[in-house]
Amino acid sequence: MSGADWRSESAYHNVRKAEPADIAWEWLRRDREYQKDFGALVESKRSDATDHFRRKWGLTFRS
């Protein structure tokens, strides 16, 4: 995760160029539950873990 100070306007000088997916990602990556679930996904040995994670968070990945 970036060490940028979210209170600093200068840390977000490119926000006007951001697309909706960029804003959504910035929100999601800061969500503590998402962080916890992602950590569990990385450590998981279950073959269905990725599908569950994608459904829960509404994510799709390019193949």
CHARMM-style PDB file with segment names, atoms N, HN, CA, C and O in Angstrom:
ATOM      1  N   MET     1       0.837  -1.173   0.000  1.00  0.00      PROA
ATOM      2  CA  MET     1       0.000   0.000   0.000  1.00  0.00      PROA
ATOM      3  C   MET     1       0.884   1.238   0.000  1.00  0.00      PROA
ATOM      4  O   MET     1       1.935   1.268   0.640  1.00  0.00      PROA
ATOM      5  N   SER     2       0.448   2.240  -0.715  1.00  0.00      PROA
ATOM      6  HN  SER     2      -0.406   2.215  -1.235  1.00  0.00      PROA
ATOM      7  CA  SER     2       1.206   3.479  -0.818  1.00  0.00      PROA
ATOM      8  C   SER     2       1.305   4.168   0.535  1.00  0.00      PROA
ATOM      9  O   SER     2       0.392   4.084   1.357  1.00  0.00      PROA
ATOM     10  N   GLY     3       2.411   4.844   0.754  1.00  0.00      PROA
ATOM     11  HN  GLY     3       3.153   4.913   0.087  1.00  0.00      PROA
ATOM     12  CA  GLY     3       2.595   5.585   1.988  1.00  0.00      PROA
ATOM     13  C   GLY     3       2.102   7.022   1.887  1.00  0.00      PROA
ATOM     14  O   GLY     3       2.377   7.830   2.774  1.00  0.00      PROA
ATOM     15  N   ALA     4       1.379   7.353   0.823  1.00  0.00      PROA
ATOM     16  HN  ALA     4       1.155   6.696   0.102  1.00  0.00      PROA
ATOM     17  CA  ALA     4       0.894   8.719   0.621  1.00  0.00      PROA
ATOM     18  C   ALA     4      -0.056   9.131   1.738  1.00  0.00      PROA
ATOM     19  O   ALA     4      -0.880   8.338   2.194  1.00  0.00      PROA
ATOM     20  N   ASP     5       0.070  10.361   2.164  1.00  0.00      PROA
ATOM     21  HN  ASP     5       0.739  11.005   1.794  1.00  0.00      PROA
ATOM     22  CA  ASP     5      -0.817  10.918   3.185  1.00  0.00      PROA
ATOM     23  C   ASP     5      -2.136  11.283   2.512  1.00  0.00      PROA
ATOM     24  O   ASP     5      -2.178  12.183   1.673  1.00  0.00      PROA
ATOM     25  N   TRP     6      -3.220  10.583   2.878  1.00  0.00      PROA
ATOM     26  HN  TRP     6      -3.186   9.852   3.560  1.00  0.00      PROA
ATOM     27  CA  TRP     6      -4.502  10.820   2.229  1.00  0.00      PROA
ATOM     28  C   TRP     6      -5.040  12.218   2.498  1.00  0.00      PROA
ATOM     29  O   TRP     6      -5.951  12.671   1.805  1.00  0.00      PROA
ATOM     30  N   ARG     7      -4.498  12.901   3.481  1.00  0.00      PROA
ATOM     31  HN  ARG     7      -3.757  12.534   4.044  1.00  0.00      PROA
ATOM     32  CA  ARG     7      -4.958  14.258   3.786  1.00  0.00      PROA
ATOM     33  C   ARG     7      -4.244  15.311   2.935  1.00  0.00      PROA
ATOM     34  O   ARG     7      -4.649  16.473   2.904  1.00  0.00      PROA
ATOM     35  N   SER     8      -3.194  14.900   2.256  1.00  0.00      PROA
ATOM     36  HN  SER     8      -2.865  13.956   2.282  1.00  0.00      PROA
ATOM     37  CA  SER     8      -2.388  15.830   1.485  1.00  0.00      PROA
ATOM     38  C   SER     8      -2.913  15.930   0.049  1.00  0.00      PROA
ATOM     39  O   SER     8      -2.914  14.946  -0.690  1.00  0.00      PROA
ATOM     40  N   GLU     9      -3.352  17.116  -0.329  1.00  0.00      PROA
ATOM     41  HN  GLU     9      -3.350  17.915   0.271  1.00  0.00      PROA
ATOM     42  CA  GLU     9      -3.861  17.344  -1.683  1.00  0.00      PROA
ATOM     43  C   GLU     9      -2.793  17.030  -2.738  1.00  0.00      PROA
ATOM     44  O   GLU     9      -3.107  16.522  -3.814  1.00  0.00      PROA
ATOM     45  N   SER    10      -1.540  17.335  -2.423  1.00  0.00      PROA
ATOM     46  HN  SER    10      -1.285  17.747  -1.549  1.00  0.00      PROA
ATOM     47  CA  SER    10      -0.475  17.107  -3.398  1.00  0.00      PROA
ATOM     48  C   SER    10      -0.243  15.618  -3.679  1.00  0.00      PROA
ATOM     49  O   SER    10       0.273  15.264  -4.739  1.00  0.00      PROA
ATOM     50  N   ALA    11      -0.616  14.753  -2.747  1.00  0.00      PROA
ATOM     51  HN  ALA    11      -1.035  15.041  -1.886  1.00  0.00      PROA
ATOM     52  CA  ALA    11      -0.457  13.314  -2.955  1.00  0.00      PROA
ATOM     53  C   ALA    11      -1.438  12.779  -3.989  1.00  0.00      PROA
ATOM     54  O   ALA    11      -1.267  11.670  -4.497  1.00  0.00      PROA
ATOM     55  N   TYR    12      -2.453  13.555  -4.298  1.00  0.00      PROA
ATOM     56  HN  TYR    12      -2.591  14.455  -3.886  1.00  0.00      PROA
ATOM     57  CA  TYR    12      -3.498  13.112  -5.226  1.00  0.00      PROA
ATOM     58  C   TYR    12      -3.666  14.072  -6.394  1.00  0.00      PROA
ATOM     59  O   TYR    12      -4.787  14.329  -6.833  1.00  0.00      PROA
ATOM     60  N   HSD    13      -2.573  14.595  -6.891  1.00  0.00      PROA
ATOM     61  HN  HSD    13      -1.663  14.386  -6.535  1.00  0.00      PROA
ATOM     62  CA  HSD    13      -2.644  15.582  -7.969  1.00  0.00      PROA
ATOM     63  C   HSD    13      -3.201  14.995  -9.263  1.00  0.00      PROA
ATOM     64  O   HSD    13      -3.674  15.753 -10.109  1.00  0.00      PROA
ATOM     65  N   ASN    14      -3.164  13.693  -9.448  1.00  0.00      PROA
ATOM     66  HN  ASN    14      -2.779  13.077  -8.761  1.00  0.00      PROA
ATOM     67  CA  ASN    14      -3.674  13.069 -10.674  1.00  0.00      PROA
ATOM     68  C   ASN    14      -5.107  12.572 -10.563  1.00  0.00      PROA
ATOM     69  O   ASN    14      -5.607  11.924 -11.483  1.00  0.00      PROA
ATOM     70  N   VAL    15      -5.770  12.861  -9.462  1.00  0.00      PROA
ATOM     71  HN  VAL    15      -5.364  13.386  -8.714  1.00  0.00      PROA
ATOM     72  CA  VAL    15      -7.118  12.309  -9.255  1.00  0.00      PROA
ATOM     73  C   VAL    15      -8.108  12.762 -10.339  1.00  0.00      PROA
ATOM     74  O   VAL    15      -9.052  12.035 -10.647  1.00  0.00      PROA
ATOM     75  N   ARG    16      -7.911  13.907 -10.899  1.00  0.00      PROA
ATOM     76  HN  ARG    16      -7.144  14.498 -10.649  1.00  0.00      PROA
ATOM     77  CA  ARG    16      -8.822  14.376 -11.956  1.00  0.00      PROA
ATOM     78  C   ARG    16      -8.706  13.523 -13.224  1.00  0.00      PROA
ATOM     79  O   ARG    16      -9.627  13.495 -14.040  1.00  0.00      PROA
ATOM     80  N   LYS    17      -7.582  12.835 -13.384  1.00  0.00      PROA
ATOM     81  HN  LYS    17      -6.835  12.858 -12.720  1.00  0.00      PROA
ATOM     82  CA  LYS    17      -7.382  11.960 -14.535  1.00  0.00      PROA
ATOM     83  C   LYS    17      -7.871  10.534 -14.267  1.00  0.00      PROA
ATOM     84  O   LYS    17      -7.909   9.704 -15.175  1.00  0.00      PROA
ATOM     85  N   ALA    18      -8.240  10.262 -13.031  1.00  0.00      PROA
ATOM     86  HN  ALA    18      -8.209  10.936 -12.294  1.00  0.00      PROA
ATOM     87  CA  ALA    18      -8.626   8.907 -12.641  1.00  0.00      PROA
ATOM     88  C   ALA    18      -9.971   8.520 -13.243  1.00  0.00      PROA
ATOM     89  O   ALA    18     -10.880   9.341 -13.368  1.00  0.00      PROA
ATOM     90  N   GLU    19     -10.067   7.260 -13.609  1.00  0.00      PROA
ATOM     91  HN  GLU    19      -9.328   6.593 -13.508  1.00  0.00      PROA
ATOM     92  CA  GLU    19     -11.314   6.697 -14.101  1.00  0.00      PROA
ATOM     93  C   GLU    19     -12.048   6.065 -12.920  1.00  0.00      PROA
ATOM     94  O   GLU    19     -11.445   5.847 -11.870  1.00  0.00      PROA
ATOM     95  N   PRO    20     -13.337   5.767 -13.073  1.00  0.00      PROA
ATOM     96  CA  PRO    20     -14.089   5.171 -11.960  1.00  0.00      PROA
ATOM     97  C   PRO    20     -13.424   3.919 -11.374  1.00  0.00      PROA
ATOM     98  O   PRO    20     -13.427   3.734 -10.157  1.00  0.00      PROA
ATOM     99  N   ALA    21     -12.860   3.068 -12.220  1.00  0.00      PROA
ATOM    100  HN  ALA    21     -12.858   3.219 -13.208  1.00  0.00      PROA
ATOM    101  CA  ALA    21     -12.202   1.860 -11.716  1.00  0.00      PROA
ATOM    102  C   ALA    21     -11.001   2.210 -10.838  1.00  0.00      PROA
ATOM    103  O   ALA    21     -10.714   1.505  -9.871  1.00  0.00      PROA
ATOM    104  N   ASP    22     -10.296   3.297 -11.172  1.00  0.00      PROA
ATOM    105  HN  ASP    22     -10.528   3.870 -11.958  1.00  0.00      PROA
ATOM    106  CA  ASP    22      -9.151   3.735 -10.362  1.00  0.00      PROA
ATOM    107  C   ASP    22      -9.609   4.158  -8.970  1.00  0.00      PROA
ATOM    108  O   ASP    22      -8.992   3.796  -7.968  1.00  0.00      PROA
ATOM    109  N   ILE    23     -10.686   4.921  -8.917  1.00  0.00      PROA
ATOM    110  HN  ILE    23     -11.186   5.216  -9.731  1.00  0.00      PROA
ATOM    111  CA  ILE    23     -11.228   5.378  -7.629  1.00  0.00      PROA
ATOM    112  C   ILE    23     -11.719   4.186  -6.822  1.00  0.00      PROA
ATOM    113  O   ILE    23     -11.473   4.107  -5.619  1.00  0.00      PROA
ATOM    114  N   ALA    24     -12.416   3.253  -7.480  1.00  0.00      PROA
ATOM    115  HN  ALA    24     -12.616   3.318  -8.458  1.00  0.00      PROA
ATOM    116  CA  ALA    24     -12.916   2.061  -6.796  1.00  0.00      PROA
ATOM    117  C   ALA    24     -11.770   1.262  -6.193  1.00  0.00      PROA
ATOM    118  O   ALA    24     -11.866   0.786  -5.062  1.00  0.00      PROA
ATOM    119  N   TRP    25     -10.677   1.115  -6.953  1.00  0.00      PROA
ATOM    120  HN  TRP    25     -10.599   1.503  -7.871  1.00  0.00      PROA
ATOM    121  CA  TRP    25      -9.535   0.373  -6.454  1.00  0.00      PROA
ATOM    122  C   TRP    25      -8.912   1.076  -5.256  1.00  0.00      PROA
ATOM    123  O   TRP    25      -8.533   0.414  -4.290  1.00  0.00      PROA
ATOM    124  N   GLU    26      -8.797   2.384  -5.294  1.00  0.00      PROA
ATOM    125  HN  GLU    26      -9.104   2.922  -6.079  1.00  0.00      PROA
ATOM    126  CA  GLU    26      -8.218   3.122  -4.171  1.00  0.00      PROA
ATOM    127  C   GLU    26      -9.053   2.928  -2.909  1.00  0.00      PROA
ATOM    128  O   GLU    26      -8.508   2.822  -1.810  1.00  0.00      PROA
ATOM    129  N   TRP    27     -10.367   2.882  -3.065  1.00  0.00      PROA
ATOM    130  HN  TRP    27     -10.810   2.968  -3.957  1.00  0.00      PROA
ATOM    131  CA  TRP    27     -11.225   2.638  -1.911  1.00  0.00      PROA
ATOM    132  C   TRP    27     -11.045   1.207  -1.424  1.00  0.00      PROA
ATOM    133  O   TRP    27     -10.847   0.967  -0.233  1.00  0.00      PROA
ATOM    134  N   LEU    28     -11.115   0.256  -2.358  1.00  0.00      PROA
ATOM    135  HN  LEU    28     -11.275   0.451  -3.326  1.00  0.00      PROA
ATOM    136  CA  LEU    28     -11.087  -1.154  -1.986  1.00  0.00      PROA
ATOM    137  C   LEU    28      -9.789  -1.532  -1.293  1.00  0.00      PROA
ATOM    138  O   LEU    28      -9.815  -2.243  -0.288  1.00  0.00      PROA
ATOM    139  N   ARG    29      -8.673  -1.079  -1.798  1.00  0.00      PROA
ATOM    140  HN  ARG    29      -8.652  -0.502  -2.614  1.00  0.00      PROA
ATOM    141  CA  ARG    29      -7.397  -1.499  -1.213  1.00  0.00      PROA
ATOM    142  C   ARG    29      -7.186  -0.968   0.198  1.00  0.00      PROA
ATOM    143  O   ARG    29      -6.317  -1.459   0.919  1.00  0.00      PROA
ATOM    144  N   ARG    30      -7.960   0.017   0.598  1.00  0.00      PROA
ATOM    145  HN  ARG    30      -8.666   0.416   0.012  1.00  0.00      PROA
ATOM    146  CA  ARG    30      -7.855   0.554   1.954  1.00  0.00      PROA
ATOM    147  C   ARG    30      -8.838  -0.102   2.921  1.00  0.00      PROA
ATOM    148  O   ARG    30      -8.761   0.116   4.130  1.00  0.00      PROA
ATOM    149  N   ASP    31      -9.753  -0.899   2.396  1.00  0.00      PROA
ATOM    150  HN  ASP    31      -9.816  -1.076   1.414  1.00  0.00      PROA
ATOM    151  CA  ASP    31     -10.777  -1.549   3.215  1.00  0.00      PROA
ATOM    152  C   ASP    31     -10.132  -2.668   4.037  1.00  0.00      PROA
ATOM    153  O   ASP    31      -9.526  -3.582   3.477  1.00  0.00      PROA
ATOM    154  N   ARG    32     -10.263  -2.598   5.351  1.00  0.00      PROA
ATOM    155  HN  ARG    32     -10.755  -1.856   5.806  1.00  0.00      PROA
ATOM    156  CA  ARG    32      -9.594  -3.570   6.226  1.00  0.00      PROA
ATOM    157  C   ARG    32     -10.126  -4.993   6.020  1.00  0.00      PROA
ATOM    158  O   ARG    32      -9.360  -5.955   6.085  1.00  0.00      PROA
ATOM    159  N   GLU    33     -11.412  -5.129   5.776  1.00  0.00      PROA
ATOM    160  HN  GLU    33     -12.035  -4.348   5.723  1.00  0.00      PROA
ATOM    161  CA  GLU    33     -11.968  -6.466   5.539  1.00  0.00      PROA
ATOM    162  C   GLU    33     -11.414  -7.054   4.237  1.00  0.00      PROA
ATOM    163  O   GLU    33     -11.103  -8.243   4.166  1.00  0.00      PROA
ATOM    164  N   TYR    34     -11.294  -6.201   3.203  1.00  0.00      PROA
ATOM    165  HN  TYR    34     -11.547  -5.235   3.261  1.00  0.00      PROA
ATOM    166  CA  TYR    34     -10.698  -6.657   1.947  1.00  0.00      PROA
ATOM    167  C   TYR    34      -9.254  -7.099   2.184  1.00  0.00      PROA
ATOM    168  O   TYR    34      -8.838  -8.150   1.698  1.00  0.00      PROA
ATOM    169  N   GLN    35      -8.497  -6.305   2.924  1.00  0.00      PROA
ATOM    170  HN  GLN    35      -8.835  -5.451   3.319  1.00  0.00      PROA
ATOM    171  CA  GLN    35      -7.107  -6.653   3.208  1.00  0.00      PROA
ATOM    172  C   GLN    35      -7.016  -7.994   3.918  1.00  0.00      PROA
ATOM    173  O   GLN    35      -6.158  -8.817   3.601  1.00  0.00      PROA
ATOM    174  N   LYS    36      -7.911  -8.208   4.885  1.00  0.00      PROA
ATOM    175  HN  LYS    36      -8.608  -7.539   5.142  1.00  0.00      PROA
ATOM    176  CA  LYS    36      -7.933  -9.461   5.624  1.00  0.00      PROA
ATOM    177  C   LYS    36      -8.276 -10.625   4.691  1.00  0.00      PROA
ATOM    178  O   LYS    36      -7.610 -11.660   4.713  1.00  0.00      PROA
ATOM    179  N   ASP    37      -9.318 -10.453   3.871  1.00  0.00      PROA
ATOM    180  HN  ASP    37      -9.860  -9.613   3.853  1.00  0.00      PROA
ATOM    181  CA  ASP    37      -9.718 -11.502   2.935  1.00  0.00      PROA
ATOM    182  C   ASP    37      -8.627 -11.779   1.902  1.00  0.00      PROA
ATOM    183  O   ASP    37      -8.398 -12.934   1.544  1.00  0.00      PROA
ATOM    184  N   PHE    38      -7.955 -10.740   1.424  1.00  0.00      PROA
ATOM    185  HN  PHE    38      -8.141  -9.801   1.716  1.00  0.00      PROA
ATOM    186  CA  PHE    38      -6.884 -10.934   0.455  1.00  0.00      PROA
ATOM    187  C   PHE    38      -5.734 -11.722   1.071  1.00  0.00      PROA
ATOM    188  O   PHE    38      -5.176 -12.619   0.440  1.00  0.00      PROA
ATOM    189  N   GLY    39      -5.384 -11.379   2.309  1.00  0.00      PROA
ATOM    190  HN  GLY    39      -5.837 -10.650   2.821  1.00  0.00      PROA
ATOM    191  CA  GLY    39      -4.339 -12.124   3.004  1.00  0.00      PROA
ATOM    192  C   GLY    39      -4.703 -13.593   3.159  1.00  0.00      PROA
ATOM    193  O   GLY    39      -3.856 -14.469   2.980  1.00  0.00      PROA
ATOM    194  N   ALA    40      -5.962 -13.864   3.490  1.00  0.00      PROA
ATOM    195  HN  ALA    40      -6.649 -13.153   3.635  1.00  0.00      PROA
ATOM    196  CA  ALA    40      -6.424 -15.245   3.619  1.00  0.00      PROA
ATOM    197  C   ALA    40      -6.392 -15.948   2.268  1.00  0.00      PROA
ATOM    198  O   ALA    40      -6.058 -17.130   2.194  1.00  0.00      PROA
ATOM    199  N   LEU    41      -6.735 -15.232   1.200  1.00  0.00      PROA
ATOM    200  HN  LEU    41      -7.006 -14.272   1.260  1.00  0.00      PROA
ATOM    201  CA  LEU    41      -6.694 -15.811  -0.142  1.00  0.00      PROA
ATOM    202  C   LEU    41      -5.266 -16.216  -0.514  1.00  0.00      PROA
ATOM    203  O   LEU    41      -5.040 -17.304  -1.044  1.00  0.00      PROA
ATOM    204  N   VAL    42      -4.326 -15.348  -0.238  1.00  0.00      PROA
ATOM    205  HN  VAL    42      -4.510 -14.464   0.192  1.00  0.00      PROA
ATOM    206  CA  VAL    42      -2.925 -15.620  -0.560  1.00  0.00      PROA
ATOM    207  C   VAL    42      -2.433 -16.872   0.184  1.00  0.00      PROA
ATOM    208  O   VAL    42      -1.664 -17.663  -0.362  1.00  0.00      PROA
ATOM    209  N   GLU    43      -2.879 -17.040   1.419  1.00  0.00      PROA
ATOM    210  HN  GLU    43      -3.503 -16.398   1.863  1.00  0.00      PROA
ATOM    211  CA  GLU    43      -2.424 -18.167   2.231  1.00  0.00      PROA
ATOM    212  C   GLU    43      -3.240 -19.436   2.005  1.00  0.00      PROA
ATOM    213  O   GLU    43      -2.833 -20.517   2.429  1.00  0.00      PROA
ATOM    214  N   SER    44      -4.375 -19.312   1.349  1.00  0.00      PROA
ATOM    215  HN  SER    44      -4.706 -18.433   1.005  1.00  0.00      PROA
ATOM    216  CA  SER    44      -5.297 -20.439   1.190  1.00  0.00      PROA
ATOM    217  C   SER    44      -4.757 -21.505   0.245  1.00  0.00      PROA
ATOM    218  O   SER    44      -4.074 -21.208  -0.735  1.00  0.00      PROA
ATOM    219  N   LYS    45      -5.073 -22.722   0.557  1.00  0.00      PROA
ATOM    220  HN  LYS    45      -5.628 -22.963   1.353  1.00  0.00      PROA
ATOM    221  CA  LYS    45      -4.726 -23.850  -0.308  1.00  0.00      PROA
ATOM    222  C   LYS    45      -5.973 -24.358  -1.043  1.00  0.00      PROA
ATOM    223  O   LYS    45      -5.878 -25.280  -1.853  1.00  0.00      PROA
ATOM    224  N   ARG    46      -7.145 -23.762  -0.765  1.00  0.00      PROA
ATOM    225  HN  ARG    46      -7.222 -23.013  -0.107  1.00  0.00      PROA
ATOM    226  CA  ARG    46      -8.394 -24.227  -1.365  1.00  0.00      PROA
ATOM    227  C   ARG    46      -8.482 -23.795  -2.819  1.00  0.00      PROA
ATOM    228  O   ARG    46      -8.167 -22.654  -3.160  1.00  0.00      PROA
ATOM    229  N   SER    47      -8.910 -24.708  -3.663  1.00  0.00      PROA
ATOM    230  HN  SER    47      -9.165 -25.634  -3.386  1.00  0.00      PROA
ATOM    231  CA  SER    47      -9.012 -24.398  -5.089  1.00  0.00      PROA
ATOM    232  C   SER    47     -10.170 -23.460  -5.398  1.00  0.00      PROA
ATOM    233  O   SER    47     -10.143 -22.766  -6.414  1.00  0.00      PROA
ATOM    234  N   ASP    48     -11.190 -23.426  -4.537  1.00  0.00      PROA
ATOM    235  HN  ASP    48     -11.212 -23.990  -3.712  1.00  0.00      PROA
ATOM    236  CA  ASP    48     -12.343 -22.558  -4.790  1.00  0.00      PROA
ATOM    237  C   ASP    48     -12.219 -21.194  -4.114  1.00  0.00      PROA
ATOM    238  O   ASP    48     -13.148 -20.389  -4.177  1.00  0.00      PROA
ATOM    239  N   ALA    49     -11.096 -20.927  -3.475  1.00  0.00      PROA
ATOM    240  HN  ALA    49     -10.341 -21.581  -3.423  1.00  0.00      PROA
ATOM    241  CA  ALA    49     -10.931 -19.684  -2.720  1.00  0.00      PROA
ATOM    242  C   ALA    49     -10.981 -18.452  -3.622  1.00  0.00      PROA
ATOM    243  O   ALA    49     -11.562 -17.434  -3.244  1.00  0.00      PROA
ATOM    244  N   THR    50     -10.384 -18.532  -4.797  1.00  0.00      PROA
ATOM    245  HN  THR    50      -9.911 -19.358  -5.104  1.00  0.00      PROA
ATOM    246  CA  THR    50     -10.364 -17.374  -5.699  1.00  0.00      PROA
ATOM    247  C   THR    50     -11.770 -17.033  -6.173  1.00  0.00      PROA
ATOM    248  O   THR    50     -12.145 -15.861  -6.212  1.00  0.00      PROA
ATOM    249  N   ASP    51     -12.547 -18.044  -6.530  1.00  0.00      PROA
ATOM    250  HN  ASP    51     -12.242 -18.996  -6.498  1.00  0.00      PROA
ATOM    251  CA  ASP    51     -13.921 -17.792  -6.972  1.00  0.00      PROA
ATOM    252  C   ASP    51     -14.751 -17.148  -5.870  1.00  0.00      PROA
ATOM    253  O   ASP    51     -15.505 -16.209  -6.124  1.00  0.00      PROA
ATOM    254  N   HSD    52     -14.614 -17.646  -4.657  1.00  0.00      PROA
ATOM    255  HN  HSD    52     -14.002 -18.409  -4.451  1.00  0.00      PROA
ATOM    256  CA  HSD    52     -15.351 -17.068  -3.529  1.00  0.00      PROA
ATOM    257  C   HSD    52     -14.943 -15.605  -3.309  1.00  0.00      PROA
ATOM    258  O   HSD    52     -15.789 -14.734  -3.109  1.00  0.00      PROA
ATOM    259  N   PHE    53     -13.646 -15.359  -3.350  1.00  0.00      PROA
ATOM    260  HN  PHE    53     -12.958 -16.066  -3.512  1.00  0.00      PROA
ATOM    261  CA  PHE    53     -13.121 -14.006  -3.165  1.00  0.00      PROA
ATOM    262  C   PHE    53     -13.670 -13.064  -4.235  1.00  0.00      PROA
ATOM    263  O   PHE    53     -14.125 -11.963  -3.925  1.00  0.00      PROA
ATOM    264  N   ARG    54     -13.625 -13.500  -5.494  1.00  0.00      PROA
ATOM    265  HN  ARG    54     -13.256 -14.395  -5.746  1.00  0.00      PROA
ATOM    266  CA  ARG    54     -14.122 -12.676  -6.602  1.00  0.00      PROA
ATOM    267  C   ARG    54     -15.608 -12.371  -6.449  1.00  0.00      PROA
ATOM    268  O   ARG    54     -16.039 -11.239  -6.666  1.00  0.00      PROA
ATOM    269  N   ARG    55     -16.382 -13.375  -6.079  1.00  0.00      PROA
ATOM    270  HN  ARG    55     -16.032 -14.295  -5.904  1.00  0.00      PROA
ATOM    271  CA  ARG    55     -17.827 -13.147  -5.907  1.00  0.00      PROA
ATOM    272  C   ARG    55     -18.098 -12.184  -4.753  1.00  0.00      PROA
ATOM    273  O   ARG    55     -18.911 -11.268  -4.876  1.00  0.00      PROA
ATOM    274  N   LYS    56     -17.420 -12.395  -3.647  1.00  0.00      PROA
ATOM    275  HN  LYS    56     -16.759 -13.138  -3.546  1.00  0.00      PROA
ATOM    276  CA  LYS    56     -17.653 -11.550  -2.464  1.00  0.00      PROA
ATOM    277  C   LYS    56     -17.352 -10.078  -2.758  1.00  0.00      PROA
ATOM    278  O   LYS    56     -18.105  -9.196  -2.345  1.00  0.00      PROA
ATOM    279  N   TRP    57     -16.259  -9.814  -3.467  1.00  0.00      PROA
ATOM    280  HN  TRP    57     -15.648 -10.530  -3.802  1.00  0.00      PROA
ATOM    281  CA  TRP    57     -15.823  -8.436  -3.697  1.00  0.00      PROA
ATOM    282  C   TRP    57     -16.243  -7.885  -5.055  1.00  0.00      PROA
ATOM    283  O   TRP    57     -15.933  -6.738  -5.375  1.00  0.00      PROA
ATOM    284  N   GLY    58     -16.942  -8.683  -5.854  1.00  0.00      PROA
ATOM    285  HN  GLY    58     -17.194  -9.615  -5.594  1.00  0.00      PROA
ATOM    286  CA  GLY    58     -17.425  -8.204  -7.144  1.00  0.00      PROA
ATOM    287  C   GLY    58     -16.304  -7.917  -8.128  1.00  0.00      PROA
ATOM    288  O   GLY    58     -16.373  -6.954  -8.891  1.00  0.00      PROA
ATOM    289  N   LEU    59     -15.274  -8.750  -8.111  1.00  0.00      PROA
ATOM    290  HN  LEU    59     -15.219  -9.532  -7.490  1.00  0.00      PROA
ATOM    291  CA  LEU    59     -14.091  -8.517  -8.941  1.00  0.00      PROA
ATOM    292  C   LEU    59     -14.066  -9.451 -10.146  1.00  0.00      PROA
ATOM    293  O   LEU    59     -14.544 -10.584 -10.089  1.00  0.00      PROA
ATOM    294  N   THR    60     -13.513  -8.961 -11.203  1.00  0.00      PROA
ATOM    295  HN  THR    60     -13.124  -8.040 -11.249  1.00  0.00      PROA
ATOM    296  CA  THR    60     -13.209  -9.804 -12.363  1.00  0.00      PROA
ATOM    297  C   THR    60     -11.767  -9.533 -12.743  1.00  0.00      PROA
ATOM    298  O   THR    60     -11.250  -8.434 -12.543  1.00  0.00      PROA
ATOM    299  N   PHE    61     -11.135 -10.542 -13.286  1.00  0.00      PROA
ATOM    300  HN  PHE    61     -11.555 -11.435 -13.448  1.00  0.00      PROA
ATOM    301  CA  PHE    61      -9.741 -10.416 -13.670  1.00  0.00      PROA
ATOM    302  C   PHE    61      -9.603 -10.749 -15.136  1.00  0.00      PROA
ATOM    303  O   PHE    61     -10.313 -11.612 -15.653  1.00  0.00      PROA
ATOM    304  N   ARG    62      -8.705 -10.081 -15.799  1.00  0.00      PROA
ATOM    305  HN  ARG    62      -8.128  -9.380 -15.379  1.00  0.00      PROA
ATOM    306  CA  ARG    62      -8.429 -10.391 -17.199  1.00  0.00      PROA
ATOM    307  C   ARG    62      -7.722 -11.727 -17.269  1.00  0.00      PROA
ATOM    308  O   ARG    62      -6.902 -12.064 -16.416  1.00  0.00      PROA
ATOM    309  N   SER    63      -8.056 -12.480 -18.306  1.00  0.00      PROA
ATOM    310  HN  SER    63      -8.722 -12.206 -19.000  1.00  0.00      PROA
ATOM    311  CA  SER    63      -7.389 -13.782 -18.458  1.00  0.00      PROA
ATOM    312  C   SER    63      -6.416 -13.752 -19.607  1.00  0.00      PROA
ATOM    313  OT1 SER    63      -5.761 -14.756 -19.887  1.00  0.00      PROA
TER     314      SER     63
END
